[in-house]
Amino acid sequence: MEDKNLEAIMGLIMYGGNAKSDAMEAIAAAKQGEFKIADQKIKDAEHSLVEAHHSQTGLLTQEAQGNSMTVSLLAVHSQDHLMTAIAFTDLAKEIIDIYQRL
């Protein structure tokens, strides 16, 4: 696997993991009534998701230019990490909203 591809894949895993972790911390803060902290943690999660998308865009651009890469288990795992982080962040926003209404 090319170093450039490996770097992008690891970026997806790292930023996706950071986003999910921040979203979980946002829920925990909201549960304690700390909505400013929850809001900041969601913003941090969204920032990490943007960074992950940058990594993903690099891979997609290469593919579109005809530079296909071999799909490895690590590449699949990175995409799974990103998709889970996106879903988790979206769900965290809804949970925080519920806590605010309580």
N, C-alpha and C positions, 0 to 999 in steps of 0.2 A: 504494500500500500504506500502510495506517495506520502511524503512528509506533510505536504500541504493539505491533503485530504484527511490525514490522521489528525492534524491540528484542528481542522474544521469539525470533525467528528467529536473530538474531545471537548471542543467548545460547546457543542450541542449538549453533551452530557453534563458538563460543568454548569453552564448557565441554566439549563433545565432544572438541574438539582437545586441550584440556588433559588430559582423562582419558586419551586415547590416548597422549599424550606421557609422562605419568606412568607408565602401564603399561609402556611401552617402557623407561623408565629403571629400573623395578622389575626387569625381566628382565635388563638389563645389570648391575645391582647383584647380583642372585642369581648371575649367571654368574661374578662376581668373589668370590663367597662372602660378600657383605655382606647377610645376610638381614634384619638390622634395618632397613637402608635400604630394601631391597626391600619389606618390610612397610609401612613408612611411605609409600612411593610408591604402593602399592596403596590404602592408606587415602586418600591424596590424590586418586587417580583416582576412587575411589568417592564422595568428597565432590563432585568435579566432576560426576559423573553425577547425583547428587541435585540439584544446582543446575540441570543441564540439564533434568531432569524437571520442576522447578518452572516453567521457561520453557514446556515442552511442555504442562503442565497448564493454564497460562493460556490457551493457544491452544485446547485441547480444551474448556475451560469455555465460552469464547466460542462455539464451534461448537455445543455442547449447548444454549446459550441462544438459538440461532437467529441468531447473528451470524456468518454464514459469511464466510470470507475467500477471495479469489481465490488459487488454488494457483499459485504461481510456481515457476520453476526454483530460485530461492533457498530457498524453503520446502522443496522436495523435497531439495535439497542438505543442508539443516540436519537433516532426518530421517535421511538417509543417514549423515551425520557421527555422529549420536547412536547409530544402530544399530551402526555399525562400532566405535565406542568401547566400547560395551557388550560386543560379541563379543571385541574385543581384550583388554579387561580380564579377562574370564572366562578367555580362553586364557592370559594372562599368569600368572594364579593357578596354573594347571595346570603351566606351564613352571617356575615358581618351586618348586613342589612336587617336580618331577622333579630340579631342581638340589639341593634339600635332601636328597633320597634318595641322590644320588651322593656 
